[in-house]
């Protein structure tokens, strides 16, 4: 199944993952959220993009 730019933007843009509880945190402003919505941790990373085969 081929992905297109709109789908990639919806899946990966402004999506941060907590390194403590693996919760997905979205931020519409484009900036990094201050803390995790679930556990309150400040350790967040961008969601990894899958590699194309």
N, C-alpha and C positions, 0 to 999 in steps of 0.2 A: 504494500500500500504506500503510495507516494505521498509525501507531506508537502505542503505549500507554505508560503511565508506567513499567511494569516494564522494557520494552525500553529506554526512554531512560535509566533508572538504570543498566542493565547496560552501555550503550554509552558514557555520558558521565560517570557519577559516579566520582570517584577515579581518573580517567585523566589523566595528565600526559604531554605530548609534549616531547621534547628539541628545543631550537631549533638544535642543532648537527648531530645525526644523524637526527632525526625518529623516534626509537624511542619506542614507547608504554611508559610506566611506570605500573603500577597500585600503589595503596597502600590496603590494606584498613582502615587506621586512620583514614583521612579527612584526614590531614595531608599536606602537600607532602613528597614524597621528598627526601632530602638531595642525591642526585646521580643521574645517569643510570646505568642498569644496564649500558649498552652501552659508552659512551665516557667516563663519569666526569664529565661536565660538570654544572655547577650551574645552568645556564640552562634552566629548565623552565617550561612554561605549561600551563594547562588545555586540554583538547581542545575545539576549537570546535564548537558545536552548529550543525547545518544549519538554515537558515531555512525556514519553512513557506511554501509558495506560496499 
